[in-house]
Amino acid sequence: MTLKGKNIGYVFTGSFCTFRKSIEQLKKIVKLDANVLPIMSYNAYNLDTKFGKADDFIKEIEDITNNKIIHTIQDAEPIGPKKMTDIMIIAPATGNTMAKLANDIIDTPATMAAKSHLRNLNPLVIAPSTNNALSGNAINIGKLLNTKNYYFVPFKQDNPISKPNSAVFDPEFIIPTLEYALEGKQIQPILIQI
């Protein structure tokens, strides 16, 4: 299924090391004539890190999408009732965000956007990026993999020698995963080799 004309919620959470990879895919999605609604968690919207300044990321994302970023719980809540999105992706999805979604904790703009979007039974795509994917967060990833309307961008171990519990999404699979999810299918394989 094509992304042309689709309303896509695109959520950034605080795995800043993958912002650049995610933004490159965001550009490709916009070039496919999708309407992208950008959303950021509190941390993604407010924190400067060694990977870049928050204001620079905000400006770039708003310029790419030609839309203002949703960055408060109040602004994220109407997404579902107003049917603003056909599909939503969280890329990157931190371990913290996945844990909250798996346990129905809705206390950030990112988790509120996801909850509001899911009320319409539309697909929610998760692009994991976390240092504890294969340890403390494995249970939450497992729960989400077995929850209706959740789909995963294929992911792999980040650096199995120095960070053996870490996993990160493969950005080249973002668009194909969105296309599959719009048809109610999980792209395979979910776990990819290094």
Contacts in CASP RR format, 6 or more apart in sequence:
PFRMAT RR
TARGET T0000
AUTHOR 0000-0000-0000
METHOD contacts of the structure
MODEL  1
MTLKGKNIGYVFTGSFCTFRKSIEQLKKIVKLDANVLPIMSYNAYNLDTK
FGKADDFIKEIEDITNNKIIHTIQDAEPIGPKKMTDIMIIAPATGNTMAK
LANDIIDTPATMAAKSHLRNLNPLVIAPSTNNALSGNAINIGKLLNTKNY
YFVPFKQDNPISKPNSAVFDPEFIIPTLEYALEGKQIQPILIQI
1 179 0 8 1.000
1 182 0 8 1.000
1 183 0 8 1.000
2 32 0 8 1.000
2 179 0 8 1.000
3 29 0 8 1.000
3 32 0 8 1.000
3 33 0 8 1.000
3 34 0 8 1.000
3 175 0 8 1.000
3 178 0 8 1.000
3 179 0 8 1.000
3 182 0 8 1.000
4 32 0 8 1.000
4 33 0 8 1.000
4 34 0 8 1.000
5 33 0 8 1.000
5 34 0 8 1.000
5 35 0 8 1.000
6 34 0 8 1.000
6 35 0 8 1.000
6 86 0 8 1.000
6 87 0 8 1.000
6 182 0 8 1.000
7 34 0 8 1.000
7 35 0 8 1.000
7 37 0 8 1.000
7 84 0 8 1.000
7 85 0 8 1.000
7 86 0 8 1.000
7 87 0 8 1.000
8 29 0 8 1.000
8 34 0 8 1.000
8 35 0 8 1.000
8 36 0 8 1.000
8 37 0 8 1.000
8 85 0 8 1.000
8 86 0 8 1.000
8 87 0 8 1.000
8 88 0 8 1.000
8 89 0 8 1.000
8 178 0 8 1.000
9 36 0 8 1.000
9 37 0 8 1.000
9 38 0 8 1.000
9 39 0 8 1.000
9 79 0 8 1.000
9 84 0 8 1.000
9 85 0 8 1.000
9 87 0 8 1.000
9 88 0 8 1.000
9 89 0 8 1.000
9 113 0 8 1.000
9 117 0 8 1.000
10 26 0 8 1.000
10 29 0 8 1.000
10 36 0 8 1.000
10 37 0 8 1.000
10 38 0 8 1.000
10 39 0 8 1.000
10 65 0 8 1.000
10 88 0 8 1.000
10 89 0 8 1.000
10 91 0 8 1.000
11 39 0 8 1.000
11 40 0 8 1.000
11 41 0 8 1.000
11 88 0 8 1.000
11 89 0 8 1.000
11 90 0 8 1.000
11 91 0 8 1.000
11 93 0 8 1.000
11 110 0 8 1.000
11 113 0 8 1.000
11 114 0 8 1.000
12 19 0 8 1.000
12 22 0 8 1.000
12 38 0 8 1.000
12 39 0 8 1.000
12 40 0 8 1.000
12 41 0 8 1.000
12 44 0 8 1.000
12 57 0 8 1.000
12 61 0 8 1.000
12 90 0 8 1.000
12 91 0 8 1.000
12 92 0 8 1.000
12 110 0 8 1.000
13 40 0 8 1.000
13 41 0 8 1.000
13 43 0 8 1.000
13 44 0 8 1.000
13 90 0 8 1.000
13 92 0 8 1.000
13 93 0 8 1.000
13 94 0 8 1.000
13 96 0 8 1.000
13 97 0 8 1.000
13 108 0 8 1.000
13 110 0 8 1.000
14 41 0 8 1.000
14 43 0 8 1.000
14 44 0 8 1.000
14 47 0 8 1.000
14 92 0 8 1.000
14 94 0 8 1.000
15 92 0 8 1.000
15 93 0 8 1.000
15 94 0 8 1.000
15 129 0 8 1.000
15 130 0 8 1.000
16 44 0 8 1.000
16 47 0 8 1.000
16 49 0 8 1.000
16 50 0 8 1.000
16 51 0 8 1.000
16 52 0 8 1.000
17 51 0 8 1.000
17 129 0 8 1.000
18 91 0 8 1.000
18 92 0 8 1.000
18 129 0 8 1.000
18 168 0 8 1.000
18 169 0 8 1.000
18 171 0 8 1.000
19 51 0 8 1.000
19 52 0 8 1.000
19 57 0 8 1.000
19 92 0 8 1.000
20 51 0 8 1.000
21 171 0 8 1.000
22 91 0 8 1.000
22 92 0 8 1.000
22 127 0 8 1.000
22 171 0 8 1.000
22 174 0 8 1.000
23 57 0 8 1.000
23 60 0 8 1.000
23 61 0 8 1.000
23 64 0 8 1.000
24 171 0 8 1.000
25 91 0 8 1.000
25 171 0 8 1.000
25 174 0 8 1.000
25 175 0 8 1.000
26 36 0 8 1.000
26 38 0 8 1.000
26 61 0 8 1.000
26 64 0 8 1.000
26 65 0 8 1.000
27 64 0 8 1.000
28 175 0 8 1.000
29 36 0 8 1.000
29 174 0 8 1.000
29 175 0 8 1.000
29 178 0 8 1.000
30 36 0 8 1.000
30 64 0 8 1.000
30 65 0 8 1.000
32 175 0 8 1.000
35 67 0 8 1.000
36 64 0 8 1.000
36 65 0 8 1.000
36 67 0 8 1.000
37 65 0 8 1.000
37 67 0 8 1.000
37 70 0 8 1.000
37 79 0 8 1.000
37 84 0 8 1.000
37 85 0 8 1.000
38 61 0 8 1.000
38 62 0 8 1.000
38 65 0 8 1.000
38 67 0 8 1.000
38 68 0 8 1.000
38 69 0 8 1.000
38 70 0 8 1.000
39 69 0 8 1.000
39 70 0 8 1.000
39 71 0 8 1.000
39 76 0 8 1.000
39 109 0 8 1.000
39 110 0 8 1.000
39 113 0 8 1.000
40 58 0 8 1.000
40 61 0 8 1.000
40 69 0 8 1.000
40 70 0 8 1.000
40 71 0 8 1.000
40 109 0 8 1.000
40 110 0 8 1.000
41 94 0 8 1.000
41 97 0 8 1.000
41 108 0 8 1.000
41 109 0 8 1.000
41 110 0 8 1.000
42 71 0 8 1.000
42 108 0 8 1.000
42 109 0 8 1.000
44 54 0 8 1.000
44 57 0 8 1.000
44 110 0 8 1.000
45 54 0 8 1.000
45 58 0 8 1.000
45 69 0 8 1.000
45 71 0 8 1.000
45 109 0 8 1.000
46 54 0 8 1.000
47 54 0 8 1.000
48 54 0 8 1.000
58 69 0 8 1.000
61 69 0 8 1.000
62 68 0 8 1.000
62 69 0 8 1.000
70 76 0 8 1.000
70 79 0 8 1.000
70 109 0 8 1.000
70 113 0 8 1.000
71 109 0 8 1.000
72 109 0 8 1.000
73 107 0 8 1.000
73 108 0 8 1.000
73 109 0 8 1.000
73 112 0 8 1.000
75 109 0 8 1.000
76 109 0 8 1.000
76 110 0 8 1.000
76 112 0 8 1.000
76 113 0 8 1.000
76 116 0 8 1.000
77 112 0 8 1.000
77 116 0 8 1.000
78 84 0 8 1.000
78 116 0 8 1.000
79 85 0 8 1.000
79 113 0 8 1.000
79 116 0 8 1.000
79 117 0 8 1.000
80 116 0 8 1.000
80 117 0 8 1.000
80 119 0 8 1.000
80 120 0 8 1.000
81 116 0 8 1.000
81 119 0 8 1.000
83 120 0 8 1.000
85 117 0 8 1.000
85 122 0 8 1.000
86 122 0 8 1.000
86 182 0 8 1.000
87 122 0 8 1.000
87 123 0 8 1.000
87 124 0 8 1.000
87 125 0 8 1.000
87 178 0 8 1.000
87 181 0 8 1.000
87 182 0 8 1.000
88 113 0 8 1.000
88 114 0 8 1.000
88 117 0 8 1.000
88 122 0 8 1.000
88 123 0 8 1.000
88 124 0 8 1.000
88 125 0 8 1.000
89 124 0 8 1.000
89 125 0 8 1.000
89 126 0 8 1.000
89 127 0 8 1.000
89 153 0 8 1.000
89 174 0 8 1.000
89 177 0 8 1.000
89 178 0 8 1.000
90 97 0 8 1.000
90 110 0 8 1.000
90 114 0 8 1.000
90 124 0 8 1.000
90 125 0 8 1.000
90 126 0 8 1.000
90 127 0 8 1.000
91 125 0 8 1.000
91 127 0 8 1.000
91 153 0 8 1.000
91 169 0 8 1.000
91 171 0 8 1.000
91 174 0 8 1.000
92 127 0 8 1.000
92 128 0 8 1.000
92 129 0 8 1.000
92 168 0 8 1.000
92 169 0 8 1.000
93 126 0 8 1.000
93 127 0 8 1.000
93 128 0 8 1.000
93 129 0 8 1.000
93 130 0 8 1.000
93 169 0 8 1.000
94 129 0 8 1.000
94 130 0 8 1.000
95 128 0 8 1.000
95 130 0 8 1.000
95 132 0 8 1.000
95 133 0 8 1.000
95 137 0 8 1.000
95 140 0 8 1.000
96 130 0 8 1.000
97 108 0 8 1.000
97 110 0 8 1.000
97 111 0 8 1.000
98 126 0 8 1.000
98 128 0 8 1.000
98 130 0 8 1.000
98 137 0 8 1.000
98 140 0 8 1.000
98 141 0 8 1.000
98 144 0 8 1.000
99 105 0 8 1.000
99 137 0 8 1.000
99 140 0 8 1.000
100 106 0 8 1.000
100 107 0 8 1.000
100 108 0 8 1.000
100 111 0 8 1.000
101 111 0 8 1.000
101 114 0 8 1.000
101 126 0 8 1.000
101 140 0 8 1.000
101 144 0 8 1.000
102 139 0 8 1.000
102 140 0 8 1.000
102 141 0 8 1.000
102 142 0 8 1.000
102 143 0 8 1.000
102 144 0 8 1.000
102 147 0 8 1.000
103 140 0 8 1.000
104 115 0 8 1.000
105 111 0 8 1.000
106 112 0 8 1.000
106 115 0 8 1.000
114 124 0 8 1.000
117 124 0 8 1.000
118 124 0 8 1.000
118 149 0 8 1.000
121 148 0 8 1.000
121 149 0 8 1.000
122 149 0 8 1.000
123 149 0 8 1.000
123 150 0 8 1.000
123 151 0 8 1.000
123 181 0 8 1.000
123 182 0 8 1.000
123 184 0 8 1.000
124 149 0 8 1.000
124 150 0 8 1.000
124 151 0 8 1.000
125 150 0 8 1.000
125 151 0 8 1.000
125 152 0 8 1.000
125 153 0 8 1.000
125 174 0 8 1.000
125 177 0 8 1.000
125 178 0 8 1.000
125 181 0 8 1.000
126 144 0 8 1.000
126 150 0 8 1.000
126 151 0 8 1.000
126 152 0 8 1.000
126 153 0 8 1.000
127 152 0 8 1.000
127 153 0 8 1.000
127 155 0 8 1.000
127 169 0 8 1.000
127 171 0 8 1.000
127 174 0 8 1.000
127 177 0 8 1.000
128 141 0 8 1.000
128 152 0 8 1.000
128 153 0 8 1.000
128 155 0 8 1.000
128 167 0 8 1.000
128 168 0 8 1.000
128 169 0 8 1.000
129 167 0 8 1.000
129 168 0 8 1.000
129 169 0 8 1.000
130 137 0 8 1.000
130 166 0 8 1.000
130 167 0 8 1.000
131 158 0 8 1.000
131 163 0 8 1.000
131 165 0 8 1.000
131 166 0 8 1.000
132 165 0 8 1.000
132 166 0 8 1.000
133 141 0 8 1.000
133 155 0 8 1.000
133 165 0 8 1.000
133 166 0 8 1.000
133 167 0 8 1.000
134 157 0 8 1.000
134 164 0 8 1.000
134 165 0 8 1.000
134 166 0 8 1.000
134 167 0 8 1.000
135 165 0 8 1.000
136 165 0 8 1.000
141 152 0 8 1.000
144 150 0 8 1.000
144 152 0 8 1.000
145 152 0 8 1.000
145 190 0 8 1.000
151 177 0 8 1.000
151 180 0 8 1.000
151 181 0 8 1.000
151 184 0 8 1.000
151 185 0 8 1.000
151 186 0 8 1.000
151 187 0 8 1.000
152 177 0 8 1.000
152 186 0 8 1.000
152 190 0 8 1.000
153 169 0 8 1.000
153 170 0 8 1.000
153 173 0 8 1.000
153 174 0 8 1.000
153 177 0 8 1.000
153 187 0 8 1.000
154 169 0 8 1.000
154 170 0 8 1.000
154 173 0 8 1.000
154 177 0 8 1.000
154 187 0 8 1.000
154 189 0 8 1.000
154 190 0 8 1.000
154 191 0 8 1.000
154 192 0 8 1.000
155 167 0 8 1.000
155 168 0 8 1.000
155 169 0 8 1.000
155 170 0 8 1.000
155 190 0 8 1.000
155 191 0 8 1.000
155 192 0 8 1.000
156 167 0 8 1.000
156 168 0 8 1.000
156 170 0 8 1.000
156 191 0 8 1.000
156 192 0 8 1.000
156 193 0 8 1.000
156 194 0 8 1.000
157 163 0 8 1.000
157 164 0 8 1.000
157 166 0 8 1.000
157 167 0 8 1.000
157 194 0 8 1.000
158 166 0 8 1.000
158 167 0 8 1.000
158 168 0 8 1.000
159 166 0 8 1.000
160 194 0 8 1.000
170 192 0 8 1.000
173 187 0 8 1.000
173 192 0 8 1.000
176 187 0 8 1.000
177 187 0 8 1.000
180 186 0 8 1.000
180 187 0 8 1.000
181 187 0 8 1.000
END
